[in-house]
């Protein structure tokens, strides 16, 4: 096996923590001695041992003189667990090959420096692009303190999310709908607008055994959410946050919701709509590192205009609804000129069952200019 093979194995291991490690990163580690893997591990859950310590715990022989392949720079500070650099030095590991650099200010180059200063050979940026692909959520959250937001929607080939009567079940086939359940597990929060709650009375949980459900976040300016809705009735089972913006005549409703287990957040803008930027700051302080936005056209438009969306994942079904009255993924007043468009960059296109899934990164102004220069 080659160095690349060992790092590929570490990446494979890291992915086993998907959905469980938030707001920590996914990390995998492999320990190799004389061409043999003698230990491997991954960060399984937030609060539990990191990948390096799990790999050490699995050792089949002494790691003295061995090489550690790890997808992210080892930590060097005390958090919920002790520093991994200490464990590496205790085991007398001779060489550490690192994939991603850790942007966390508590680590950021310090872990690698501690190892080098102790005489360990350190190789950085090995297969960095592949390792970086594991943790866009963590990198965004640790540097901005706000959640990584993924806008998700399903539409027909002619760009409709419902028929002219509002019917939307089902646009995509079973395989794509099952993939959405895994997406809900992957991200810490799921966000919709009050329109979706009133129209569909959804649960917004995960319906696959063994996976976790996200924190449910409802944007509800006037606090209209019904106490007998599925979301409110299940708020003690699944953490639920309702953001509102109009303080008039809501005290009694707030009391009712709070007694049923719903958390309420006052987050207004100048027009008494939910201020999404401020809401993201609040959610970041609540350690919610990522959000799946399943909001419908109105909330999608607001989120794009507020600049809080980092990624778009669109499921496209081989169907055509037609009609000028049929709903589209992004509502609002639209734009006047193509140059005013939100610009995206294709990251991945794959087929899931009969449907396509397209993943795009939302570019900021400086990223747009960089892409144009590349062209």
Secondary structure, DSSP 8 states (H G I E B T S, - for coil): --HHHHHHHHHHHHGGGTTTSTTS---EEEEEETTEEEEEEE--STTS--HHHHHHHT-SS--TT-EEEEEE----S-SSS--HHHHHHHTT--EEEEEE----TTTTTHHHHHHHHTT-EEE-STTHHHHHTT-HHHHHHHHHSS-EEEEEEEEETTS-SS-TT---TTSS-HHHHHHHHHHHHHSSEEEEEHHHHHHH-------STT----EEEEE-TT----TTSHHHHTTTTS-EEEEE---TT-HHHHHHHHHTT-EEEE-B-TTSSB-HHHHHHHHHHTT--EEEE---HHHHHHHHHHT---EEEEEEES-----TTS--SS-SS--SSGGGS--EEEEEEEEETTEEEEEEEE--HHHHHHHHHH-
